[in-house]
């Protein structure tokens, strides 16, 4: 899919009854999950699980 706005795409996601189209950064290490800012908790509810992950510079996420 050629795009001049790489590495971003329009992404549609749904969680329960909540649906939204967002501008998303393409992560080449994608493992099947999406990462959303904390303020989405008010819109979609508490997450099913939390996980720490390592970012490109080797630091762990909070």
C-alpha positions as CSV (number, residue, x, y, z in Angstrom):
1,X,0.0,0.0,0.0
2,X,1.9,3.1,-1.1
3,X,1.5,6.1,1.0
4,X,3.2,9.5,1.3
5,X,2.4,9.6,5.0
6,X,4.5,6.5,6.0
7,X,4.9,5.4,8.8
8,X,1.3,6.4,9.7
9,X,-2.0,4.8,8.6
10,X,-5.7,5.3,9.3
11,X,-6.7,2.5,11.7
12,X,-10.3,1.6,12.6
13,X,-10.7,-0.3,15.9
14,X,-13.6,-1.5,18.0
15,X,-13.7,-2.5,21.7
16,X,-17.1,-3.6,22.8
17,X,-19.5,-0.9,21.6
18,X,-16.8,1.7,21.3
19,X,-15.5,2.3,17.7
20,X,-13.1,4.9,16.4
21,X,-10.9,5.7,13.4
22,X,-7.4,7.0,14.5
23,X,-4.1,7.9,12.9
24,X,-1.7,5.1,13.9
25,X,2.0,4.8,13.8
26,X,3.2,1.6,12.1
27,X,5.4,-0.5,14.4
28,X,7.6,-2.9,12.5
29,X,7.7,-5.1,15.6
30,X,3.9,-5.5,15.6
31,X,2.8,-8.6,17.6
32,X,-1.0,-8.3,17.4
33,X,-1.8,-5.7,20.0
34,X,-2.5,-2.0,19.9
35,X,-1.2,0.5,22.4
36,X,-3.5,3.3,23.4
37,X,-3.0,6.4,25.7
38,X,-4.4,6.2,29.2
39,X,-7.3,8.5,28.5
40,X,-9.0,5.8,26.5
41,X,-9.8,4.0,29.7
42,X,-12.7,6.5,30.3
43,X,-14.0,5.6,26.8
44,X,-13.6,1.8,26.6
45,X,-13.1,0.7,30.2
46,X,-10.2,-1.0,32.0
47,X,-7.8,-3.0,29.9
48,X,-7.9,-6.8,29.9
49,X,-4.2,-6.9,30.8
50,X,-1.2,-4.7,31.1
51,X,2.3,-5.5,29.8
52,X,5.7,-3.8,30.0
53,X,7.7,-3.7,26.8
54,X,11.0,-2.5,25.6
55,X,11.2,0.5,23.2
56,X,13.8,0.9,20.4
57,X,16.3,2.7,22.7
58,X,16.3,-0.3,25.1
59,X,14.3,1.4,27.8
60,X,11.3,-0.3,29.4
61,X,7.8,1.2,29.2
62,X,6.1,2.4,32.4
